[in-house]
Amino acid sequence: MTVGTSSSKGRPNPTHITTRQEFTRELTLLRELAGLSVRTVAKEVGIPVSTAGGYFGGAHLPPNTPPTLFADILKSCGVIDPGEVDLWRHALIRVRRSPGRRPSDLPVPYRGLESFQPEHAEWFHGRERLTRILTELVAAQWPTGSPVVVVGPSGSGKSSLLRAGLIPVFTSANNPISQAPTWQPVLLTPGADPVGALAKGLAKVEHGAGRLIVIDQFEELFTICHDHTQRCEFITALFAATQVTTPASLVVLGMRADFYPQASKHHELVGVLQNTQIVVGQMDDKELRQAVIEPARAAKVDVDDGFVELLMRDLASGPNRSAESSVEVGALPLLSHTLLATWQRARHGNLTIADYQATGGISGAIAHTADSVYNSLNETQQDATRQLFLRLVNVAELTADTRRFVSYTEILPRGDNDEAAAVGEVLDMFVEQRLITVDVDTVNISHEALLNAWPRLRGWIDTDRAGLRIHRRLTQDAYAWRDARREAASLYRGGRLITAREWAADPDHSRDLNALEREFLDASINQQDADERASSLSRECSPRTFSSNARTRSPKETSPSPGSWPKQ
């Protein structure tokens, strides 16, 4: 049975779910086929009836965190096969990615803080010239050449250029290297295990296909991967790939410009930065107009007279704009989010000046959206929001702060399903507004522009930067300890343990620890206590050593007579 033809004669098929409404309807059908009430499911899973009612009624989506809450809901409804559970997980991911409220069934013309993906190429406008230049430079590296690096500041549109500009050109029937085989993209970010991520991506390439290896957010090699050896192995593997013809490989890197110092420490990358580099700078006014008008035109959306001029005037107020462009470098995410927020408010799909002004405009739309969600939460949810967002940030000392891609297991609370449900509800609200992006296994802030555009988040970060760095290091070391099968050698000792204990002694910090971090810190403390006891016992039990010239004296000799005490 398919979702489009659900009935009591069969079970729902999650592979066909594409909207929140379909997800709610099919989840409810699953419960009804199991003969269960909402109250029964809530009792079996261990969550309030109101929370369960929100899931089955469409008010909220359950958190996608198997094997905990969502898996328990499915299990109570009779879904226990791992394959079927995974299909439901992917269905939940799909509906989380789509905006929650749309003015109609019109396609969504704008991406907000999220990057354009290869499937969004028809909506990607304003970078046609740069796409052509990049395509020609990449094609010139075939059959053997050098990696190409795309460099620009945060918010300049590097990811969208790579994903919705470059990749669709090479995967089309009219790819720029007609004599080469079909090109298959290998798109990834380095993460904490870049070598493993590359191997996993290459394993999916079909035999005989050329490999277009696109490494987006290359700076993660320096912010998330802390293993110097693995960094070098990853860079060596990328260069080696460009030197073979079977299979043919092209390599393109996207990197933030403020990571030049880190990249220049690797001699292989120096040549790339000098010879095969594309700089993503400001869009000129013509390109900006195309980025606004063309998606609306493709979606058959009307635009108010004066709307574009108002946008351009507001963009021109930035302090870092150039003579050729109304938008300062890094402002594109602000523009994109404002356009999406305006479209979401629109009636009949029309973009109006009134709706634009209601979003807070270019300068305030992101903060307006984020604060609207935050202010709708209760105190417990607001605290969960602070903890969630701070986990999604990597606080640096010498470079700008960056976002983190975090696993679901890291953000789960230590408590029961009720706590997980609360985190899931908060997550769902920010995902719905595209401020947070979720994938099958990870959660991340949709764009680093949010780190500065939302004053509340900026305040959370700046209030305790040193503490956040301690926590991030603790997180990293706790997971390394877990991966090392909890070996004692990976535990904290000495000064590092003292620093972590002092940080965790603060009640607010202690609440921020997840289960694994708490276990790691407790194990470190217990191991140090055990080491100190063993050392003390060893000292107490060790035999006393006497001089070789000493002789054994009788008890009478060892106790001097009263007359023999030394004179004072």
Backbone torsions as a table, in degrees:
resi	resn	phi	psi	omega
1	MET	NA	140.0	176.6
2	THR	-100.6	163.7	-178.8
3	VAL	-62.3	-36.5	-177.5
4	GLY	-66.0	-16.8	-178.5
5	THR	-128.5	42.5	-178.1
6	SER	-60.8	141.7	175.8
7	SER	-157.8	171.4	-178.6
8	SER	-73.2	-3.1	-178.0
9	LYS	-85.2	-9.0	-177.9
10	GLY	-154.1	176.4	-178.9
11	ARG	-94.5	153.6	178.4
12	PRO	-63.7	151.6	176.5
13	ASN	-111.3	103.4	-174.5
14	PRO	-65.9	-16.1	-178.7
15	THR	-65.0	-19.2	-177.0
16	HIS	-100.2	3.1	-179.3
17	ILE	-79.3	128.9	-179.5
18	THR	-129.7	-15.7	-177.8
19	THR	-127.4	163.8	177.7
20	ARG	-61.3	-39.0	-178.9
21	GLN	-63.4	-42.2	177.8
22	GLU	-65.4	-40.3	179.6
23	PHE	-61.6	-46.6	179.9
24	THR	-61.9	-43.9	-178.3
25	ARG	-63.6	-43.0	-176.8
26	GLU	-74.7	-33.4	176.1
27	LEU	-66.4	-38.8	177.1
28	THR	-65.2	-41.5	177.9
29	LEU	-61.3	-39.9	178.6
30	LEU	-60.0	-43.1	178.8
31	ARG	-65.5	-43.1	-178.5
32	GLU	-65.8	-37.3	177.9
33	LEU	-65.5	-28.0	177.4
34	ALA	-81.5	-5.4	179.1
35	GLY	71.5	32.5	-175.9
36	LEU	-113.8	147.9	172.4
37	SER	-90.8	165.6	176.5
38	VAL	-60.6	-39.5	-179.7
39	ARG	-62.3	-40.5	-179.6
40	THR	-64.7	-44.2	178.8
41	VAL	-61.6	-44.0	-179.5
42	ALA	-59.3	-42.2	-179.6
43	LYS	-66.2	-43.1	-178.2
44	GLU	-66.4	-36.1	-175.2
45	VAL	-86.1	-27.0	179.9
46	GLY	90.0	40.0	177.8
47	ILE	-130.3	160.6	177.9
48	PRO	-62.1	150.7	178.5
49	VAL	-60.4	-37.3	-179.2
50	SER	-64.4	-36.6	178.1
51	THR	-66.7	-46.7	177.9
52	ALA	-61.8	-40.4	178.2
53	GLY	-61.7	-34.3	177.3
54	GLY	-65.4	-36.9	178.8
55	TYR	-67.9	-47.5	-177.3
56	PHE	-77.2	-19.1	179.7
57	GLY	-95.8	-8.8	176.9
58	GLY	94.3	2.3	-180.0
59	ALA	-69.4	-36.3	179.0
60	HIS	-141.4	159.8	172.1
61	LEU	-99.2	142.9	177.0
62	PRO	-67.6	152.6	178.1
63	PRO	-67.8	137.9	-178.5
64	ASN	-87.6	73.7	-172.8
65	THR	-131.0	55.8	174.5
66	PRO	-58.3	147.2	6.0
67	PRO	-95.3	38.8	-178.4
68	THR	-101.0	-117.1	-164.7
69	LEU	-60.1	-55.5	-174.9
70	PHE	-62.9	-40.5	177.9
71	ALA	-63.6	-35.6	178.5
72	ASP	-67.4	-37.9	176.7
73	ILE	-62.7	-46.3	179.2
74	LEU	-63.3	-40.8	179.9
75	LYS	-62.0	-41.0	179.5
76	SER	-63.8	-25.9	179.6
77	CYS	-94.7	8.8	174.2
78	GLY	96.6	4.7	180.0
79	VAL	-96.0	105.6	-178.3
80	ILE	-124.1	-15.8	179.1
81	ASP	-66.1	126.0	-177.1
82	PRO	-56.4	-37.1	179.3
83	GLY	-64.2	-42.2	-179.9
84	GLU	-70.5	-37.7	176.2
85	VAL	-59.9	-41.4	-179.6
86	ASP	-64.3	-37.4	177.2
87	LEU	-62.9	-39.7	177.7
88	TRP	-67.6	-37.6	177.0
89	ARG	-60.1	-46.4	-179.9
90	HIS	-65.1	-35.0	176.2
91	ALA	-63.2	-41.5	178.8
92	LEU	-65.0	-38.9	177.0
93	ILE	-61.5	-43.9	-178.5
94	ARG	-60.2	-45.8	-176.3
95	VAL	-75.6	-26.2	174.5
96	ARG	-66.4	-34.8	-177.1
97	ARG	-71.3	-24.6	-177.9
98	SER	-87.8	147.6	-179.8
99	PRO	-63.9	146.6	-174.1
100	GLY	-74.1	-39.3	-178.0
101	ARG	-122.3	126.7	177.7
102	ARG	-121.6	145.2	179.8
103	PRO	-66.2	-22.4	178.0
104	SER	-164.9	-164.0	178.1
105	ASP	-88.0	14.6	178.4
106	LEU	-64.6	149.6	174.7
107	PRO	-65.9	156.5	-179.0
108	VAL	-85.9	114.2	-174.4
109	PRO	-82.0	-15.7	-175.1
110	TYR	-125.4	155.1	-172.9
111	ARG	-104.3	-7.3	-177.7
112	GLY	64.8	-136.8	-179.6
113	LEU	-80.4	-10.7	-179.6
114	GLU	-80.3	148.0	177.4
115	SER	-70.9	153.0	167.9
116	PHE	-68.4	140.2	178.2
117	GLN	-107.5	169.0	179.8
118	PRO	-53.1	-34.5	-179.3
119	GLU	-74.8	-5.6	179.9
120	HIS	-104.2	17.7	-174.5
121	ALA	-56.4	-34.5	-177.9
122	GLU	-68.0	-18.8	-179.9
123	TRP	-98.6	-3.8	-174.1
124	PHE	-92.1	108.3	-176.3
125	HIS	-132.9	157.6	177.0
126	GLY	101.1	-13.6	-179.2
127	ARG	-118.0	26.5	-178.0
128	GLU	-62.0	-42.9	-178.8
129	ARG	-64.0	-45.9	-179.2
130	LEU	-67.9	-35.4	176.3
131	THR	-61.0	-41.8	179.8
132	ARG	-64.6	-44.2	179.6
133	ILE	-62.8	-44.1	-180.0
134	LEU	-64.4	-43.2	-179.1
135	THR	-60.5	-43.4	-179.1
136	GLU	-65.3	-40.1	179.9
137	LEU	-67.7	-41.2	178.5
138	VAL	-65.2	-44.2	-179.3
139	ALA	-62.6	-30.8	-178.9
140	ALA	-68.9	-13.4	-179.9
141	GLN	-86.0	-2.1	179.9
142	TRP	-92.2	140.9	5.6
143	PRO	-85.3	-28.2	174.9
144	THR	-131.5	135.5	-177.6
145	GLY	-164.0	-132.9	-175.5
146	SER	-130.0	155.8	169.1
147	PRO	-60.5	154.0	174.8
148	VAL	-110.7	137.1	-179.9
149	VAL	-116.4	131.8	177.2
150	VAL	-103.5	116.3	-172.7
151	VAL	-119.1	140.1	176.7
152	GLY	-175.7	164.3	178.7
153	PRO	-70.3	163.5	175.5
154	SER	-59.5	132.8	178.8
155	GLY	91.0	3.9	-179.2
156	SER	-85.4	-10.9	177.0
157	GLY	98.8	23.2	-178.5
158	LYS	-61.2	-46.9	-176.3
159	SER	-62.0	-44.3	-180.0
160	SER	-65.3	-38.4	177.7
161	LEU	-60.2	-44.2	-179.8
162	LEU	-68.7	-44.9	-170.7
163	ARG	-82.0	-47.0	-175.7
164	ALA	-100.1	-10.6	177.6
165	GLY	-100.7	-65.1	-173.5
166	LEU	-69.8	-53.2	-172.9
167	ILE	-59.1	-46.7	179.5
168	PRO	-60.2	-31.2	178.8
169	VAL	-66.3	-45.2	-176.8
170	PHE	-75.7	-24.8	-179.4
171	THR	-94.0	1.5	177.8
172	SER	-83.7	169.5	179.3
173	ALA	-66.8	-23.7	-178.7
174	ASN	-105.5	46.7	-179.2
175	ASN	-64.5	153.9	-171.0
176	PRO	-70.9	-7.9	178.3
177	ILE	-118.9	83.0	-172.3
178	SER	-65.6	-29.6	-177.9
179	GLN	-82.3	-5.7	-179.9
180	ALA	-90.6	165.6	178.1
181	PRO	-69.1	174.7	174.7
182	THR	-60.7	136.6	-177.7
183	TRP	-95.7	131.9	177.4
184	GLN	-117.2	124.7	-176.3
185	PRO	-74.2	142.1	169.7
186	VAL	-119.4	95.3	-173.7
187	LEU	-104.2	124.2	-179.4
188	LEU	-156.7	164.7	168.5
189	THR	-113.8	148.4	-172.1
190	PRO	-60.5	-46.1	-177.5
191	GLY	63.8	-162.9	-178.2
192	ALA	-77.8	-20.4	-177.9
193	ASP	-128.1	71.9	-175.1
194	PRO	-62.4	-38.4	-179.9
195	VAL	-63.7	-43.5	178.2
196	GLY	-65.5	-40.0	179.5
197	ALA	-63.6	-39.7	178.9
198	LEU	-66.7	-44.3	179.6
199	ALA	-61.7	-40.9	179.5
200	LYS	-64.7	-40.9	179.4
201	GLY	-67.7	-42.9	-179.3
202	LEU	-67.0	-29.2	-179.1
203	ALA	-65.5	-20.0	-177.9
204	LYS	-87.3	-7.4	-177.6
205	VAL	-75.3	130.7	179.4
206	GLU	-69.0	150.3	-179.5
207	HIS	-62.1	131.8	177.4
208	GLY	92.8	-11.5	-179.1
209	ALA	-87.4	146.0	172.4
210	GLY	-73.5	153.7	-175.5
211	ARG	-111.5	114.5	172.3
212	LEU	-96.7	96.5	-174.1
213	ILE	-90.0	110.9	-178.1
214	VAL	-112.7	114.6	179.3
215	ILE	-103.4	98.2	178.5
216	ASP	-83.4	154.4	179.5
217	GLN	52.3	50.6	-178.2
218	PHE	-57.2	-23.2	-179.5
219	GLU	-63.5	-17.4	176.0
220	GLU	-60.2	-20.7	177.4
221	LEU	-62.3	-23.6	-178.3
222	PHE	-108.2	-20.3	-177.0
223	THR	-100.2	-29.0	-175.7
224	ILE	-112.2	-40.4	177.3
225	CYS	-82.9	118.3	-177.5
226	HIS	-106.3	8.6	-179.3
227	ASP	-100.1	106.9	-177.2
228	HIS	-60.9	-39.6	-179.6
229	THR	-61.3	-43.4	-179.3
230	GLN	-68.6	-34.1	175.2
231	ARG	-57.7	-48.9	-178.2
232	CYS	-63.9	-40.2	178.6
233	GLU	-63.0	-39.8	-180.0
234	PHE	-64.6	-47.2	179.3
235	ILE	-62.9	-42.7	178.3
236	THR	-60.6	-41.3	-179.7
237	ALA	-64.9	-38.4	179.5
238	LEU	-65.5	-44.3	179.5
239	PHE	-66.8	-37.7	179.2
240	ALA	-63.3	-35.3	-178.6
241	ALA	-63.3	-33.0	-177.9
242	THR	-76.2	-10.4	-175.4
243	GLN	-100.2	3.5	178.2
244	VAL	-111.9	151.9	-179.9
245	THR	-107.0	-12.3	178.5
246	THR	-133.7	102.9	-2.5
247	PRO	-80.3	153.8	178.0
248	ALA	-66.4	139.0	-177.0
249	SER	-138.7	138.2	171.0
250	LEU	-122.1	139.7	-176.2
251	VAL	-124.0	129.4	178.6
252	VAL	-130.7	130.9	-178.7
253	LEU	-114.2	137.7	173.3
254	GLY	-112.5	122.7	-173.2
255	MET	-139.6	141.0	174.0
256	ARG	-68.4	139.1	-173.3
257	ALA	-64.0	-27.0	-177.2
258	ASP	-76.7	4.5	176.9
259	PHE	-106.5	17.4	173.1
260	TYR	-54.2	-46.4	-178.1
261	PRO	-58.0	-41.6	-179.9
262	GLN	-68.1	-42.3	-178.5
263	ALA	-66.8	-36.8	-175.6
264	SER	-70.0	-9.9	176.0
265	LYS	-76.4	-11.6	177.7
266	HIS	-105.7	113.7	-170.8
267	HIS	-60.7	-29.6	179.2
268	GLU	-63.5	-36.6	-176.4
269	LEU	-77.1	-22.7	-179.4
270	VAL	-60.2	-46.0	179.3
271	GLY	-62.0	-37.2	178.4
272	VAL	-65.5	-45.1	-179.9
273	LEU	-64.2	-26.4	-179.9
274	GLN	-85.2	-33.0	-167.5
275	ASN	-116.5	-30.9	-175.6
276	THR	-129.6	60.5	-176.7
277	GLN	-119.1	140.3	172.1
278	ILE	-117.9	128.7	179.5
279	VAL	-100.2	126.8	177.2
280	VAL	-96.0	107.8	-178.2
281	GLY	-108.0	-153.8	-178.5
282	GLN	-72.0	149.8	171.0
283	MET	-83.7	139.9	175.6
284	ASP	-79.7	174.9	-173.4
285	ASP	-61.4	-37.5	179.1
286	LYS	-63.7	-43.4	179.5
287	GLU	-65.3	-38.6	178.0
288	LEU	-62.3	-43.5	178.8
289	ARG	-62.0	-39.5	177.8
290	GLN	-63.5	-40.0	-179.5
291	ALA	-64.6	-26.7	179.2
292	VAL	-88.1	-48.9	-169.9
293	ILE	-79.0	-43.5	-172.0
294	GLU	-63.7	-43.8	176.0
295	PRO	-61.2	-38.9	178.3
296	ALA	-63.5	-41.3	179.3
297	ARG	-64.4	-42.6	-179.9
298	ALA	-64.2	-32.2	179.8
299	ALA	-89.2	2.9	-179.5
300	LYS	59.8	43.0	179.5
301	VAL	-104.4	130.0	176.9
302	ASP	-79.6	147.6	-178.8
303	VAL	-122.0	129.9	178.9
304	ASP	-55.9	142.9	171.4
305	ASP	-60.2	132.3	179.5
306	GLY	87.8	-7.4	-178.4
307	PHE	-63.3	-49.2	-177.8
308	VAL	-65.5	-40.2	179.7
309	GLU	-62.2	-37.6	178.3
310	LEU	-66.1	-42.8	176.8
311	LEU	-58.6	-47.3	-177.2
312	MET	-63.9	-38.0	179.8
313	ARG	-66.9	-40.9	178.5
314	ASP	-67.1	-37.5	177.2
315	LEU	-65.3	-33.2	-176.8
316	ALA	-69.9	-9.9	-178.9
317	SER	-79.3	-7.7	-179.7
318	GLY	-66.7	145.2	-175.8
319	PRO	-75.4	-16.9	-172.9
320	ASN	-111.4	22.7	179.9
321	ARG	-76.0	160.1	-179.9
322	SER	-105.5	177.7	180.0
323	ALA	-70.0	-25.9	-177.3
324	GLU	-90.1	-16.2	-171.8
325	SER	-134.8	145.1	177.5
326	SER	-84.8	-11.0	-174.5
327	VAL	-112.7	132.0	176.7
328	GLU	-74.7	155.4	179.7
329	VAL	-59.3	133.1	179.0
330	GLY	93.5	-3.5	-176.6
331	ALA	-89.3	-7.0	-177.5
332	LEU	-58.2	-40.3	177.0
333	PRO	-60.8	-35.1	177.9
334	LEU	-64.4	-43.8	177.8
335	LEU	-62.9	-46.3	-177.1
336	SER	-63.5	-43.2	179.0
337	HIS	-64.9	-40.2	179.9
338	THR	-63.2	-41.1	178.5
339	LEU	-63.3	-44.0	179.0
340	LEU	-64.7	-44.4	-179.9
341	ALA	-62.5	-37.8	177.0
342	THR	-65.6	-43.3	-179.7
343	TRP	-65.0	-37.1	179.8
344	GLN	-66.6	-28.6	178.2
345	ARG	-82.7	-16.6	-169.0
346	ALA	-66.6	143.6	171.8
347	ARG	-97.0	135.5	-179.8
348	HIS	61.7	18.7	174.7
349	GLY	76.5	12.4	-178.9
350	ASN	-93.9	139.9	177.2
351	LEU	-90.4	116.3	-176.3
352	THR	-118.4	156.0	177.9
353	ILE	-64.0	-38.4	-179.6
354	ALA	-62.0	-43.5	179.1
355	ASP	-67.2	-37.4	177.8
356	TYR	-61.5	-46.3	-179.7
357	GLN	-64.7	-32.8	-180.0
358	ALA	-68.5	-22.1	178.9
359	THR	-75.5	-16.5	-173.4
360	GLY	103.6	-3.9	177.6
361	GLY	72.8	-176.6	-177.6
362	ILE	-55.6	-43.1	-173.0
363	SER	-77.2	-18.9	-172.6
364	GLY	-134.0	4.3	-173.7
365	ALA	-64.4	-42.6	-178.4
366	ILE	-64.8	-48.2	179.4
367	ALA	-62.8	-38.4	179.2
368	HIS	-61.7	-44.7	179.9
369	THR	-66.1	-48.0	-177.6
370	ALA	-63.7	-44.1	-179.6
371	ASP	-68.3	-32.1	177.8
372	SER	-62.0	-41.2	177.0
373	VAL	-68.2	-49.1	-175.7
374	TYR	-59.9	-43.7	-177.1
375	ASN	-71.0	-15.0	177.8
376	SER	-84.8	-5.6	-175.1
377	LEU	-93.1	156.5	173.0
378	ASN	-81.2	177.6	-174.0
379	GLU	-61.8	-42.0	179.3
380	THR	-63.4	-42.5	179.8
381	GLN	-67.9	-35.5	178.5
382	GLN	-65.4	-38.8	176.7
383	ASP	-65.7	-39.0	176.7
384	ALA	-64.3	-34.4	178.5
385	THR	-64.3	-45.3	178.4
386	ARG	-60.8	-46.1	179.6
387	GLN	-62.1	-41.1	-178.4
388	LEU	-64.0	-51.4	-175.7
389	PHE	-66.2	-37.0	179.5
390	LEU	-67.8	-27.9	174.7
391	ARG	-71.3	-22.4	-176.8
392	LEU	-91.1	10.5	-177.6
393	VAL	-121.2	136.1	172.5
394	ASN	-104.3	111.9	-176.0
395	VAL	-89.9	119.1	-176.0
396	ALA	-101.5	164.1	178.2
397	GLU	-99.0	-41.2	-173.6
398	LEU	-110.8	-9.4	179.1
399	THR	-127.8	172.7	179.6
400	ALA	-66.2	152.5	177.7
401	ASP	-63.5	150.0	-179.6
402	THR	-130.9	164.8	176.7
403	ARG	-83.5	156.6	177.1
404	ARG	-115.5	144.5	171.4
405	PHE	-95.9	113.5	-169.0
406	VAL	-114.9	138.6	177.6
407	SER	-72.9	155.3	177.7
408	TYR	-59.1	-37.0	-176.7
409	THR	-63.9	-27.7	-178.9
410	GLU	-72.7	-32.7	-175.8
411	ILE	-91.9	-5.5	179.9
412	LEU	-69.9	138.7	176.5
413	PRO	-72.4	168.1	-178.5
414	ARG	-79.8	-11.8	-171.9
415	GLY	-87.2	-149.0	-173.0
416	ASP	-92.9	-169.3	-177.9
417	ASN	-64.1	-25.8	178.8
418	ASP	-63.2	-42.5	177.9
419	GLU	-67.4	-40.9	177.6
420	ALA	-62.0	-36.5	178.5
421	ALA	-63.7	-40.0	179.5
422	ALA	-63.7	-43.6	177.5
423	VAL	-63.0	-41.2	179.9
424	GLY	-62.4	-38.8	179.3
425	GLU	-66.7	-42.5	177.0
426	VAL	-62.6	-46.7	179.6
427	LEU	-58.2	-43.8	-177.8
428	ASP	-60.5	-40.1	-177.5
429	MET	-65.5	-41.2	-179.6
430	PHE	-77.0	-30.5	174.4
431	VAL	-65.5	-40.1	-179.0
432	GLU	-59.3	-33.2	179.0
433	GLN	-92.2	7.0	177.6
434	ARG	62.4	24.4	173.9
435	LEU	-85.3	-26.2	173.6
436	ILE	-123.7	142.1	178.7
437	THR	-114.9	136.7	177.7
438	VAL	-117.5	149.0	174.1
439	ASP	-126.6	-171.8	-176.6
440	VAL	-57.9	-39.6	-174.6
441	ASP	-124.1	-7.1	-172.4
442	THR	-131.6	161.8	177.1
443	VAL	-130.6	139.4	177.5
444	ASN	-154.6	156.1	171.6
445	ILE	-65.3	135.5	-172.0
446	SER	-62.2	-34.8	177.9
447	HIS	-155.6	146.4	-179.4
448	GLU	-65.3	-14.5	176.5
449	ALA	-58.1	-28.6	-179.2
450	LEU	-63.9	-27.5	-176.9
451	LEU	-63.3	-28.8	179.3
452	ASN	-108.6	-24.6	-175.3
453	ALA	-80.4	-17.7	178.9
454	TRP	-108.0	100.5	-176.1
455	PRO	-55.6	-34.7	-179.5
456	ARG	-62.1	-45.4	178.2
457	LEU	-66.3	-40.3	177.5
458	ARG	-59.0	-39.9	178.7
459	GLY	-66.0	-41.6	177.7
460	TRP	-59.0	-42.2	-177.5
461	ILE	-68.0	-47.7	-173.9
462	ASP	-73.6	-20.7	-178.8
463	THR	-63.4	-34.2	-174.8
464	ASP	-147.5	62.2	-177.8
465	ARG	-64.7	-43.1	-179.9
466	ALA	-62.5	-42.2	178.3
467	GLY	-63.8	-37.7	178.9
468	LEU	-65.6	-37.1	177.9
469	ARG	-65.9	-38.9	176.7
470	ILE	-62.2	-43.6	-178.3
471	HIS	-65.1	-43.2	-179.5
472	ARG	-63.4	-38.6	177.7
473	ARG	-66.8	-38.4	177.4
474	LEU	-62.9	-42.0	177.6
475	THR	-59.4	-49.9	-179.0
476	GLN	-58.4	-45.9	-176.4
477	ASP	-72.3	-31.5	177.5
478	ALA	-65.7	-41.1	179.8
479	TYR	-73.3	-31.5	174.6
480	ALA	-65.6	-39.3	176.1
481	TRP	-62.4	-44.1	177.8
482	ARG	-60.8	-45.7	-178.4
483	ASP	-66.2	-24.9	177.1
484	ALA	-88.6	18.8	178.3
485	ARG	60.5	36.0	174.2
486	ARG	58.5	39.9	178.6
487	GLU	-72.5	145.2	-175.6
488	ALA	-63.1	-28.9	-177.8
489	ALA	-65.1	-20.0	-177.9
490	SER	-90.7	-1.4	-178.3
491	LEU	-78.3	162.3	177.1
492	TYR	-73.7	146.4	174.2
493	ARG	-145.6	164.1	172.1
494	GLY	57.8	-135.9	-175.3
495	GLY	-61.8	-36.9	-179.8
496	ARG	-64.9	-38.7	177.8
497	LEU	-68.2	-40.2	178.8
498	ILE	-60.3	-44.6	179.4
499	THR	-61.5	-45.8	-178.7
500	ALA	-66.0	-40.2	179.7
501	ARG	-65.9	-40.9	178.9
502	GLU	-64.6	-41.0	178.2
503	TRP	-63.6	-46.1	-176.6
504	ALA	-72.3	-14.8	179.0
505	ALA	-68.6	-22.3	174.6
506	ASP	-69.7	124.7	-177.6
507	PRO	-55.8	-37.3	178.9
508	ASP	-65.1	-41.6	178.1
509	HIS	-66.7	-40.7	-179.3
510	SER	-59.4	-39.1	178.7
511	ARG	-67.6	-22.9	-178.4
512	ASP	-79.3	-13.1	-179.5
513	LEU	-71.9	137.9	171.4
514	ASN	-90.4	-179.4	-172.2
515	ALA	-61.4	-44.1	-177.4
516	LEU	-68.1	-41.1	179.6
517	GLU	-63.1	-41.4	177.5
518	ARG	-64.1	-43.4	179.4
519	GLU	-62.2	-42.2	179.9
520	PHE	-63.8	-44.5	-179.2
521	LEU	-67.5	-42.2	178.0
522	ASP	-62.9	-41.7	179.2
523	ALA	-64.2	-37.2	178.0
524	SER	-64.8	-43.5	179.4
525	ILE	-63.8	-46.2	-179.6
526	ASN	-63.4	-38.2	-179.8
527	GLN	-67.2	-41.0	178.2
528	GLN	-65.1	-41.8	177.5
529	ASP	-60.2	-42.4	179.9
530	ALA	-65.2	-39.7	178.8
531	ASP	-64.2	-40.4	-179.4
532	GLU	-67.9	-39.6	177.7
533	ARG	-64.5	-42.5	179.9
534	ALA	-64.1	-39.5	180.0
535	SER	-67.2	-40.5	179.0
536	SER	-65.5	-42.6	179.4
537	LEU	-64.5	-37.2	179.7
538	SER	-64.2	-38.9	179.2
539	ARG	-68.0	-38.6	-178.8
540	GLU	-68.4	-33.9	-175.0
541	CYS	-90.7	-7.8	-177.3
542	SER	-71.3	138.6	-178.6
543	PRO	-67.3	145.4	178.6
544	ARG	-78.7	144.4	-178.2
545	THR	-107.8	133.5	-179.9
546	PHE	-115.7	161.1	178.3
547	SER	-65.2	144.5	-179.8
548	SER	-67.1	-18.5	-179.9
549	ASN	-89.8	-6.6	-177.7
550	ALA	-73.1	148.0	176.1
551	ARG	-119.3	156.9	179.7
552	THR	-79.5	128.1	-179.6
553	ARG	-109.8	154.9	-180.0
554	SER	-76.8	161.1	177.6
555	PRO	-56.0	-34.9	-178.6
556	LYS	-64.4	-36.0	-178.7
557	GLU	-73.8	-27.7	-175.5
558	THR	-80.8	-14.8	179.8
559	SER	-111.8	102.6	-176.6
560	PRO	-67.8	152.2	177.4
561	SER	-73.5	157.9	-179.6
562	PRO	-52.9	-34.0	-178.0
563	GLY	-75.2	-11.3	-176.5
564	SER	-95.4	0.3	177.6
565	TRP	-61.6	140.8	179.6
566	PRO	-62.8	145.1	178.9
567	LYS	-70.8	142.4	179.6
568	GLN	-84.2	NA	NA
